[in-house]
Amino acid sequence: MLMKREVNPPKVIESLCIGCERCVAVCPSFVLDMADEKPKVLRGEWCIGCGHCGAVCPSEAILYHERLPEKNPNGGEAQAVSPEVLDLLIRERRSVRNYTPDPVPKQILEKILEAGRYGPTGTNSQNVHYVVLTSPDQIEQLREMTLRFGDQIFSRVQSWFGSFFLSLVAGEKTVEYLRDSLPKMMVAREQINRGKDRLFFHAPAVMIAHAESWDSSSSFNCSVALYNCSLMAHALGLGCCFNGFLVNAVNHDRKIKRWLSIPADHRCYSAMALGYPNMKYERLVSRHPPKVMWH
């Protein structure tokens, strides 16, 4: 079921409009259409608030939320970053598992979250919610609950009945993967018992993204938002490590989900630890070629 959103539709200042039809061409929701050689708001209730119409107007004839959209500092004529610089940023960003104990200032975390705010979302729902933990005590509590969940899962994998039950819930491939991962998990558990944090790696902050489970775009929305956050974190001198194990724990352990105050109809779709790197990467690494089928 789709939830109705209250969005103020754009307004067209006819005296400034030059009738170029650009706003009509970019509107994804058929809000605008041409009438008497001028764009008209014909279906205002369909507006999703994306702002494309105002952003593309060359004569400042579109008011979005009763004001003009923010001016592009590049004038819209040049890209903000070259392909070469973007390629380097993407390749420089690493999964960091060594952090200094220095806390991340709140204003830095807020700047990182701003980057997530501008990630694309299906129908411009902007439905990404965050939980940010910076308290060492809270991070430790989340760590203990998540490890307890992991211990339960891997103990089940080691028995026939537990494996059978898990295969019904998660599928045989997942059980096979978990069983193959057992030796690695045992080594990780030994290190954890000796005081090494093999889950959050002693990071001073943990960030979780969640959204409505009924929205088929939520997984994409949260993943893109948190990836944007990770790029901004890298640009600010921080490192991040995405954590799928925590995502699974939140979604399958009601105690953890309630403890994080995540609504019952939401799912966690992405999570990461972040902090200042305690390791410098001297070189860029390679990856497999794209797995693509051309038609």
N, C-alpha and C positions, 0 to 999 in steps of 0.2 A: 504494500500500500504506500503510495506516494504522499508525503506530508506537504501541505500547502505552506509556502513561504510568503510573507508580506514583504514585497519589494516595491519601492517607488519607481515607476517607469520614468524614462528620460523625457525631457521637454525640448521641443524644437523652437528656436527663435527664428521665426520666418523672415524677419528683416535682415538677418545675417546669412541665412541659408542661400547657397548658390545652386542648389538642386543637382549636385554631383552624383547622388544616389549611393555614395560610399557607405553611409550608415545603414542603408537598406541591405546592401550586399553583404555586410559583415555580421548582421544580427542573426544569431543562431536560433532565435525563438519566434521569428515572424512578427515581432512587435511593431516594426515600422514597415510602411509601404508607401509607394508614390501615389500622390493624388494632386492633380492640377500642377504637375511638374515640381512638387515639393514633397519631402518626406513627411508623413503623418504618423502619429502614434495611434494605431488602430486596435491593437490588442495589448494594452498596457498591463492587463492582469497576467499575461504570459511572460513578462520580463523576469529574467533571472539575475539581473544586476551585474552583468559581466563588465559593462562599461565600454565595450568595443566601439559602439556607435560614437561616443564622445571622443574616444582616443584617436579615431581615424578622421574625424571632421577637420577639414583644412581651414574653415572659416569661423571656428569657435561658436557654432550655432546650436550645439547640443549641450544642455545642462544635465548633468548626472548627479542625482541627490541635491538638486538646486544649486549646483556650482559647476564650474568648468573642471574637467579632469586635469590632473597634475601634468605640467608641461614636461615633455621628454628633454632631459638635459643635452642629449645629442641631436635634438631637432628632428629626430626620426629619420635622419639621412644616413647615419652611420651606426653600425652595431656597437654595443658597449664593449665588446671584447673580440679579439681576433680569433679565428679558428685555431691558430697555433697556441695561443695562450690558454684557450679553453681545453685543448687537448692535454696540455701540460698539467693544468689543474686537476683534470679527471684522473690522470695517471699518477700524480703526486699523492692524491688522497689514499691513505693506507688504512688497513684495519690495525689500530694501535692497541697493543696489549701490555704496554709498559708506561706507567704514569708517575709523575711526581706527586707528592702529597699536597701540593698547593691547591687551595680551593678555587673554584671558578667564580669570579664576581657576578652578582645578579645581573648587572647591566650588560655583561658579555653574553650571558644566557638569554637575555631578552633580545639582543641583536641576532643571536642564532635563531631564535623562534620567529623573528621577523622574516627571515629567509624562508622558513617553512610556510609562513602565511601566504606567500606569493606563489606557491606551487599550484598547478592546475588541479581542479576538482570537478568531478562529473556534475553537469548542469550548474556549475558554479555554486555548489552547495556550501562550500567552505566549512565542512562538517568535522574537520579534524580537531580532536581534543588532546591535550597533553597532560601528563603527570610528570613533574620534574622533582627528583629527590636529590637534595644536597646535604642533608643531615647524615653524618657518619653512622649514627645509631639507627636511623631509618633504613639506610642502605644495607647495613648489617642484618637488620631484621628481614628485609626483602631477600637478601642472599640466603639466609637460613631457611626461609619458607620455600624458596625455589629449589634449593639443594635437597630438601626433604621430599619435595615432589619428584625430583629426579631419582632419588634413591628408591622410591616406591615403584617408579616405572621400570627401572633396571632390575629390581628384584623380581618383578613379575616376568620379565623376559627370560629369566633363568629357570623358570618352571614351565612344564608343559601346559598346565591349566592357565597360568598367567599369560603365556604367549598366545594361546587359543583365544582368550577373552580379548586381548589387545588387538588381535587380527580382525575380530568382528567389529571393533570400534574404529581402528585406525587403518586396517588393511594389512595384508601379508607383507607387502614391500616395506612398510614402515617397521614391522616387527623384525624383518630380516636385516634392515639397516641398523636397528637398535642392537640386535644380537652381534652384528659385526663390529659395532662400536664398543662393545663391552670391555675389551682389553684396554682401550684408550681411556674409557671412563674410570676404570679401576686405578690406572696410574694417576689420573686427575684427582680422584678421591684421596689417594694417598698424599698427594701434594697439598690438598685442601686441609687434610688432618694435621699437616705440619705447619699450617698457618699461611700457605700461599693461596691467594684468591684466584682460582681458575675460572671464575664466573664473570666478575666485573673487573678483575685485575687491579683491585685497589683504586679504581677510578673515583674521583671526588664527586661525580654527578652521574645520575642515571636518568634517561629521558624515555618516556613511553608515549606512543601515539595510539589513540583508540577512536572508534566512531561507531555509528549505528550498524548493527549486523544485518538489518534488512536491506540496506542500501548496497546494491551490487558494485558501486564505485568506491566503497569505503576502503577496500584493500589497496587499490591504486592510490587513492587520495592520501592515505596515511604514509604509504611507502615513499611516494614522491616527496611529500612534505618533509619527512625525516631525512631523506637523502639531500634535499636542499639544505637542511640544517647542518648536515655533515660537511657539505662543501663550504658553507660559511664558517663553520668551526675550524676547518683546515686553514681558510684564509686568515683567520684570527690567531693562528698559531696553536690551535688545539688539535687533539686527535680523538677519533671515535672508533668504536667497535660495535657493529650491529650484533644483536643477541636474539637469535631465533629460539634458543632454549627458554629464555624468559618469556617470550611471546606465548609459547606452548603452555608454560606453567600458569600464566595469567588466565588463559582461556580454558584450562582444564581443572583448575583448582579454585573453587568458589571462595575459599578463605582468602586467597591472595587477591582475587578480584575485588572482594568486599573491602579488604584492608586498604587497597588503593583507591577506594571510592569510585570505581568504574561502574556506571549504570548496568543493570542486568541485561538491557537490550543492546549493549555495546560489546564489541570485541576488540581486543588488542591486535593490531596489525603490524606494528613495528616497534622496536625498542633498541636502545644503544647506550653504552657507557661512554663517557667523555671526560676529558681532562687534558692537562698539559703533558705532552709526550716526554718520556725519560729516555728516548732512543732516537737517534737521527738516522734517517734512511738516505744513504749516499747514492743509491742507484734506482732507476726505474726498472720494473720487471715486465715481462711479456705475458700475454694471455693467448689462449687458443683463438684461432680465427673465428669469425661469426658463423654460427650454424644457420645457414640461410638457404632457402629454396627459391630460386628465381623463376618467375613465370612470364 
